[in-house]
């Protein structure tokens, strides 16, 4: 005879929580894995676990808004004849036309141009609207080769060779058939309405020696003018950064697991890769060991949300950051204005991640003409520019409080960690001590 204690409420398992149980039932009913967009939803150590030590007696602060704090960054100074200089170290990450609507891509270009920074094509090629509204445009060169041609390589201001992505290091891309419109199909040389799954590795090179040859080919096509970026997912950042430098990269782009994706397996997003915070210090150490820190620029992406995140990343040694998900939110993604329509899709504003279905009420992650028309690219571009401006001002405010006249003068010495995990990953002291795990005695 069983007995239930009436004074104790029923207890659910921490291992088999509601989400896990629902996923088991879904898998049992359908026999297919779950696909979604966006980034990881699990909690991992992040920039919130770090704090700045502002100036007091032992440090001398700068007077806010009176004394200069520079925010400019120049990318591609190693080999490129025409490195690019940006007014802010916050760039827009690669998100393709196909994953995003044409209006969304135009809005990203407009917002980045107003803010004086760069945006990136993503997979699938370059559109005329994006090139026309982007003062500085980075062209992504992916394993798929979709839309790749020498003309567009020359039209770009920089070229980003994508080896990996933080949401799915080691995995290829997906663009499901419902988003492959006539125009997307034509740009990618694909049949309309058929699922597209990109390769997980480049077809014509298998290692850093081959990559070096590919980089030289790209330099010859573009007359050595364009900076060449190498983008890697956050998995083995020390060795991947070192090998990218060996292959001849001007810039290394490092994407942590909080970075989003247009569509991939949920099991990939939640279980492959490393947190952005854990990736930075090994990558910086690789550059320092090679004598290339600040000579080869490092861009970090994956979960950047505020000027504080920007300042913390720069203090840990990066040169610039890239934003993707946050940029889409600034455009209007997951806006409560569309809550009723999100609920009709079985979700809610702030949780919508079925980007692969092409039904985005905000008109951003869709190819449906009626939905896409809801996004005004001019107004959305202004919102993005406002957001970038605020982030830059926030980072400046923190830098001044630490006595720094350039964002790049922030350093690990300005930071402490709130948790043991963050202290170990960022290699900065646990707050109230001069110690972090691995350093030795207190």
C-alpha positions as CSV (number, residue, x, y, z in Angstrom):
1,X,0.0,0.0,0.0
2,X,1.5,3.3,-1.1
3,X,1.4,6.4,1.1
4,X,1.8,10.0,0.0
5,X,2.8,12.5,2.7
6,X,0.1,15.2,2.5
7,X,2.5,17.8,3.9
8,X,5.0,17.4,1.0
9,X,4.0,18.6,-2.5
10,X,4.8,16.2,-5.4
11,X,8.5,16.5,-6.3
12,X,9.7,16.6,-9.9
13,X,13.0,15.4,-11.1
14,X,15.8,17.9,-11.8
15,X,17.2,15.4,-14.4
16,X,13.8,14.6,-16.0
17,X,12.3,18.1,-15.9
18,X,9.2,19.2,-17.9
19,X,11.2,20.2,-21.0
20,X,13.1,16.9,-21.0
21,X,9.9,14.9,-20.6
22,X,8.2,16.8,-23.4
23,X,11.2,16.3,-25.7
24,X,11.2,12.5,-25.1
25,X,7.5,12.4,-25.9
26,X,8.0,14.5,-29.1
27,X,10.9,12.3,-30.3
28,X,8.9,9.2,-29.6
29,X,5.9,10.5,-31.5
30,X,7.8,11.9,-34.6
31,X,11.0,10.0,-34.9
32,X,12.9,13.2,-35.9
33,X,15.2,15.5,-34.0
34,X,14.2,19.0,-33.1
35,X,15.4,21.9,-35.3
36,X,15.4,25.5,-34.2
37,X,17.2,28.8,-34.5
38,X,18.8,31.2,-32.1
39,X,21.4,30.2,-29.5
40,X,21.7,28.1,-26.4
41,X,19.1,28.5,-23.7
42,X,21.0,26.8,-20.9
43,X,22.7,29.0,-18.3
44,X,26.5,29.1,-18.7
45,X,29.2,31.4,-17.2
46,X,29.0,34.7,-19.0
47,X,30.0,38.3,-18.8
48,X,27.5,38.9,-16.0
49,X,29.9,37.0,-13.7
50,X,32.5,39.7,-14.1
51,X,32.7,43.1,-12.5
52,X,34.9,46.2,-13.2
53,X,37.0,47.8,-10.5
54,X,36.4,51.5,-11.1
55,X,38.9,54.1,-10.1
56,X,39.1,55.6,-6.6
57,X,42.4,56.8,-4.9
58,X,44.7,54.2,-6.4
59,X,43.4,54.8,-9.9
60,X,42.5,58.1,-11.6
61,X,39.2,58.3,-13.5
62,X,38.5,60.4,-16.6
63,X,35.9,63.1,-16.4
64,X,32.8,61.8,-18.1
65,X,32.0,63.3,-21.5
66,X,34.8,65.9,-21.2
67,X,37.9,63.8,-21.5
68,X,38.3,61.8,-24.7
69,X,37.7,58.1,-24.7
70,X,38.4,56.7,-28.2
71,X,36.3,53.8,-29.6
72,X,37.8,53.4,-33.1
73,X,39.3,50.1,-34.2
74,X,41.2,49.2,-37.4
75,X,40.9,45.7,-38.7
76,X,43.2,44.0,-41.2
77,X,46.5,45.7,-40.5
78,X,48.6,42.6,-41.0
79,X,48.6,42.1,-44.8
80,X,45.7,44.0,-46.4
81,X,46.4,47.0,-48.5
82,X,43.1,48.5,-47.4
83,X,42.4,47.7,-43.7
84,X,39.0,48.9,-42.5
85,X,38.6,51.5,-39.7
86,X,35.3,51.5,-37.7
87,X,34.0,54.1,-35.3
88,X,32.9,51.5,-32.8
89,X,34.3,48.0,-32.0
90,X,30.8,46.6,-32.3
91,X,30.2,44.9,-35.7
92,X,27.2,43.0,-37.1
93,X,27.7,39.3,-37.5
94,X,27.0,37.2,-40.6
95,X,23.3,36.5,-41.2
96,X,22.3,35.4,-44.6
97,X,19.7,36.6,-47.1
98,X,17.6,33.5,-47.0
99,X,17.7,33.1,-43.2
100,X,16.7,36.8,-43.0
101,X,14.3,38.8,-45.3
102,X,15.6,41.3,-47.8
103,X,14.2,44.1,-45.6
104,X,16.1,42.8,-42.6
105,X,19.4,42.7,-44.5
106,X,18.9,46.2,-45.7
107,X,18.1,47.4,-42.2
108,X,21.3,45.8,-40.9
109,X,23.3,47.7,-43.6
110,X,21.5,51.0,-42.9
111,X,22.0,50.7,-39.1
112,X,25.6,49.7,-39.3
113,X,26.4,52.5,-41.7
114,X,24.8,55.2,-39.5
115,X,26.8,53.8,-36.5
116,X,30.0,53.8,-38.5
117,X,30.6,50.0,-38.3
118,X,30.5,47.0,-40.6
119,X,27.9,44.3,-41.3
120,X,28.4,40.9,-42.8
121,X,26.6,39.0,-45.6
122,X,26.3,35.5,-44.1
123,X,25.8,32.5,-46.3
124,X,24.0,32.7,-49.6
125,X,25.7,35.6,-51.4
126,X,25.6,39.4,-51.6
127,X,22.4,41.3,-52.5
128,X,22.5,44.7,-54.2
129,X,20.4,46.2,-51.5
130,X,22.8,45.1,-48.8
131,X,25.9,46.3,-50.7
132,X,24.1,49.6,-51.6
133,X,23.2,50.4,-48.0
134,X,26.4,49.1,-46.2
135,X,29.3,51.5,-46.1
136,X,31.5,48.6,-44.9
137,X,30.5,45.1,-45.9
138,X,32.2,41.8,-45.0
139,X,31.6,39.0,-47.4
140,X,31.4,35.5,-45.9
141,X,33.0,32.6,-47.8
142,X,31.5,29.4,-46.5
143,X,31.7,25.6,-47.3
144,X,28.5,25.9,-49.4
145,X,30.0,28.4,-51.8
146,X,26.4,29.7,-52.3
147,X,26.4,32.9,-54.3
148,X,30.2,33.0,-54.4
149,X,31.8,34.8,-57.3
150,X,34.9,36.9,-57.9
151,X,32.9,40.0,-58.6
152,X,31.3,40.0,-55.2
153,X,34.6,39.2,-53.5
154,X,36.0,42.4,-55.1
155,X,32.9,44.4,-54.2
156,X,33.4,43.5,-50.5
157,X,35.4,45.5,-48.0
158,X,36.7,42.4,-46.2
159,X,36.3,38.6,-46.7
160,X,35.4,36.2,-43.8
161,X,36.3,32.6,-44.4
162,X,33.9,30.7,-42.2
163,X,35.3,27.5,-40.7
164,X,32.9,27.1,-37.8
165,X,30.1,28.7,-36.0
166,X,29.6,28.9,-32.2
167,X,26.1,27.4,-32.2
168,X,27.3,24.4,-34.2
169,X,31.1,24.0,-34.4
170,X,31.7,21.0,-36.7
171,X,28.2,21.2,-38.2
172,X,26.9,22.6,-41.4
173,X,24.1,25.0,-42.1
174,X,20.4,24.5,-42.8
175,X,17.9,26.4,-44.8
176,X,14.6,24.6,-45.1
177,X,12.6,24.6,-48.2
178,X,9.8,26.9,-47.1
179,X,12.4,29.8,-47.0
180,X,13.9,29.0,-50.4
181,X,12.0,31.5,-52.6
182,X,12.6,32.1,-56.3
183,X,15.3,34.7,-55.5
184,X,17.0,32.6,-52.8
185,X,17.0,29.6,-55.1
186,X,18.5,31.6,-58.0
187,X,21.3,33.1,-55.8
188,X,22.2,29.7,-54.4
189,X,21.7,27.7,-57.5
190,X,19.1,25.5,-55.7
191,X,15.7,24.1,-56.6
192,X,12.9,26.2,-55.1
193,X,11.3,24.8,-52.0
194,X,13.8,22.1,-51.3
195,X,15.6,21.8,-48.0
196,X,19.2,23.0,-48.2
197,X,21.8,21.5,-45.9
198,X,25.3,23.0,-46.2
199,X,28.5,21.0,-45.8
200,X,30.3,21.0,-42.5
201,X,33.7,21.5,-44.0
202,X,35.2,23.3,-47.0
203,X,35.5,21.0,-50.1
204,X,39.0,22.1,-51.2
205,X,41.0,22.2,-48.1
206,X,41.4,19.9,-45.1
207,X,43.9,21.7,-42.8
208,X,45.9,24.9,-42.1
209,X,48.4,24.3,-45.0
210,X,45.5,24.1,-47.5
211,X,43.8,27.1,-45.8
212,X,47.0,29.1,-46.4
213,X,46.7,28.4,-50.1
214,X,43.0,29.3,-50.1
215,X,43.8,32.6,-48.4
216,X,46.5,33.4,-51.0
217,X,44.0,32.7,-53.8
218,X,41.5,35.1,-52.2
219,X,44.2,37.8,-51.9
220,X,45.2,37.4,-55.5
221,X,41.6,37.7,-56.6
222,X,41.2,40.9,-54.6
223,X,44.7,42.3,-55.4
224,X,45.7,42.0,-51.7
225,X,43.4,44.8,-50.8
226,X,40.8,43.1,-48.6
227,X,41.4,42.0,-45.0
228,X,40.9,38.2,-44.7
229,X,39.1,37.0,-41.6
230,X,39.0,33.4,-40.4
231,X,35.9,32.6,-38.3
232,X,36.0,29.6,-36.0
233,X,33.5,28.2,-33.5
234,X,34.4,28.1,-29.9
235,X,35.8,24.6,-29.4
236,X,39.6,24.6,-29.3
237,X,40.3,28.4,-29.3
238,X,44.1,28.3,-28.6
239,X,45.0,26.0,-31.4
240,X,42.4,27.3,-33.9
241,X,43.6,30.8,-33.4
242,X,47.2,29.8,-33.7
243,X,46.5,27.9,-36.9
244,X,44.5,30.7,-38.4
245,X,47.4,33.0,-37.8
246,X,49.8,30.5,-39.3
247,X,47.6,30.3,-42.4
248,X,47.9,34.0,-42.9
249,X,44.7,35.5,-41.4
250,X,44.5,39.3,-40.8
251,X,41.6,38.8,-38.3
252,X,40.4,35.9,-36.3
253,X,36.7,35.8,-35.5
254,X,35.8,33.6,-32.5
255,X,32.2,32.6,-31.9
256,X,31.1,31.2,-28.6
257,X,28.2,28.8,-28.0
258,X,25.8,31.6,-27.0
259,X,26.0,32.6,-30.7
260,X,22.8,32.0,-32.6
261,X,22.1,30.2,-35.8
262,X,19.3,30.3,-38.4
263,X,18.5,26.6,-37.9
264,X,20.2,23.5,-36.6
265,X,19.6,20.6,-34.3
266,X,18.7,21.6,-30.7
267,X,21.0,18.9,-29.4
268,X,23.9,20.7,-31.2
269,X,23.0,24.2,-29.9
270,X,22.8,23.0,-26.3
271,X,25.7,20.5,-26.1
272,X,28.5,21.4,-28.5
273,X,31.1,24.1,-28.1
274,X,32.2,26.3,-25.2
275,X,30.8,29.5,-23.6
276,X,32.1,32.7,-25.1
277,X,33.8,33.6,-21.8
278,X,35.8,30.4,-21.8
279,X,37.1,31.0,-25.4
280,X,38.6,34.5,-25.0
281,X,41.7,34.0,-22.9
282,X,43.0,31.0,-24.7
283,X,42.7,32.8,-28.0
284,X,44.4,35.9,-26.6
285,X,47.1,33.7,-25.2
286,X,47.7,32.1,-28.6
287,X,48.2,35.6,-30.2
288,X,50.5,36.6,-27.4
289,X,52.6,33.5,-27.6
290,X,53.0,34.1,-31.3
291,X,53.8,37.8,-30.8
292,X,50.7,38.7,-32.8
293,X,48.4,40.2,-30.2
294,X,46.9,43.5,-31.7
295,X,48.8,42.7,-34.9
296,X,46.2,40.1,-35.9
297,X,42.9,41.4,-34.6
298,X,40.5,39.2,-32.6
299,X,36.7,39.6,-32.9
300,X,34.5,37.7,-30.4
301,X,30.8,37.0,-30.8
302,X,28.2,35.0,-29.0
303,X,25.8,36.5,-26.4
304,X,27.0,40.1,-26.5
305,X,24.1,42.3,-25.3
306,X,25.3,45.5,-23.7
307,X,28.1,48.0,-23.5
308,X,29.2,46.3,-20.4
309,X,29.7,43.0,-22.3
310,X,31.6,44.9,-24.9
311,X,33.9,46.5,-22.3
312,X,34.5,43.2,-20.5
313,X,35.4,41.4,-23.8
314,X,37.8,44.2,-24.7
315,X,39.4,44.1,-21.2
316,X,40.1,40.4,-21.7
317,X,42.1,41.3,-24.8
318,X,39.8,41.2,-27.9
319,X,39.8,44.0,-30.4
320,X,36.1,44.1,-31.4
321,X,32.9,42.1,-30.9
322,X,30.1,41.1,-33.2
323,X,26.4,40.9,-32.5
324,X,23.7,38.9,-34.2
325,X,20.7,38.0,-32.0
326,X,20.9,41.3,-30.2
327,X,20.9,43.1,-33.6
328,X,17.7,41.2,-34.7
329,X,16.0,42.2,-31.4
330,X,16.9,45.8,-32.1
331,X,15.3,45.5,-35.5
332,X,12.1,44.2,-33.9
333,X,12.5,40.5,-33.5
334,X,10.5,38.8,-30.7
335,X,8.7,42.1,-30.1
336,X,5.7,41.9,-27.7
337,X,3.8,44.0,-30.3
338,X,3.3,40.7,-32.2
339,X,2.4,38.6,-29.1
340,X,-1.0,37.5,-30.4
341,X,0.6,36.2,-33.5
342,X,3.4,34.5,-31.7
343,X,0.8,32.7,-29.5
344,X,-0.9,31.5,-32.7
345,X,2.4,29.9,-33.6
346,X,2.5,28.1,-30.2
347,X,5.1,30.3,-28.6
348,X,5.5,33.8,-27.1
349,X,7.5,36.9,-27.6
350,X,11.0,36.4,-26.3
351,X,10.9,32.6,-26.9
352,X,10.2,32.5,-30.6
353,X,13.0,30.5,-32.2
354,X,11.3,28.6,-35.1
355,X,13.1,30.8,-37.6
356,X,13.4,27.9,-40.0
357,X,9.6,27.9,-40.6
358,X,9.6,31.3,-42.2
359,X,6.5,32.5,-40.3
360,X,8.1,35.3,-38.3
361,X,5.4,37.8,-37.5
362,X,8.0,40.6,-37.3
363,X,9.1,40.0,-40.9
364,X,12.7,39.4,-40.1
365,X,13.4,35.7,-40.3
366,X,11.1,35.0,-43.2
367,X,10.8,35.0,-47.0
368,X,7.0,35.5,-47.0
369,X,6.4,38.8,-49.0
370,X,3.5,39.8,-46.8
371,X,5.3,39.2,-43.5
372,X,8.6,40.7,-44.8
373,X,6.8,43.9,-45.8
374,X,5.9,44.5,-42.1
375,X,9.5,45.5,-41.4
376,X,10.4,49.1,-42.5
377,X,14.1,48.9,-43.2
378,X,14.6,52.6,-42.7
379,X,13.0,52.7,-39.2
380,X,14.5,49.4,-38.2
381,X,17.9,50.6,-39.3
382,X,17.5,53.7,-37.1
383,X,16.6,51.5,-34.1
384,X,19.8,49.4,-34.7
385,X,21.9,52.5,-35.0
386,X,20.4,53.8,-31.7
387,X,21.2,50.5,-30.0
388,X,24.8,50.5,-31.3
389,X,25.2,54.1,-30.1
390,X,24.0,53.2,-26.6
391,X,26.3,50.2,-26.4
392,X,29.3,52.3,-27.4
393,X,28.4,55.0,-24.9
394,X,28.0,52.4,-22.1
395,X,31.4,50.9,-22.9
396,X,33.0,54.4,-22.9
397,X,31.4,55.2,-19.6
398,X,33.0,52.1,-18.0
399,X,36.4,52.8,-19.6
400,X,36.4,56.4,-18.3
401,X,35.6,55.1,-14.8
402,X,38.6,52.9,-15.1
403,X,40.8,55.8,-16.2
404,X,41.2,54.7,-19.8
405,X,41.2,57.0,-22.8
406,X,40.6,54.2,-25.3
407,X,38.5,51.1,-25.0
408,X,41.5,49.0,-26.0
409,X,43.3,50.2,-22.9
410,X,41.0,48.2,-20.7
411,X,42.8,45.2,-19.3
412,X,42.3,42.1,-17.2
413,X,43.6,44.0,-14.2
414,X,40.4,46.1,-14.3
415,X,38.2,43.0,-13.7
416,X,37.2,40.6,-10.9
417,X,35.0,37.5,-11.0
418,X,32.0,36.7,-8.9
419,X,32.2,32.9,-9.3
420,X,35.0,30.3,-9.3
421,X,34.0,29.2,-12.9
422,X,34.2,32.8,-14.3
423,X,37.5,33.4,-12.4
424,X,39.0,30.3,-14.0
425,X,37.7,31.0,-17.5
426,X,38.6,34.7,-17.6
427,X,41.8,34.2,-15.5
428,X,40.9,37.2,-13.3
429,X,40.9,37.2,-9.5
430,X,37.8,36.1,-7.6
431,X,36.4,39.2,-6.0
432,X,38.0,40.0,-2.7
433,X,41.1,37.9,-3.5
434,X,44.1,38.1,-5.7
435,X,43.6,34.5,-6.8
436,X,41.9,32.5,-9.5
437,X,41.8,28.7,-10.1
438,X,45.1,27.5,-11.5
439,X,47.1,30.4,-10.3
440,X,48.4,28.8,-7.1
441,X,48.1,30.0,-3.5
442,X,45.9,32.9,-2.3
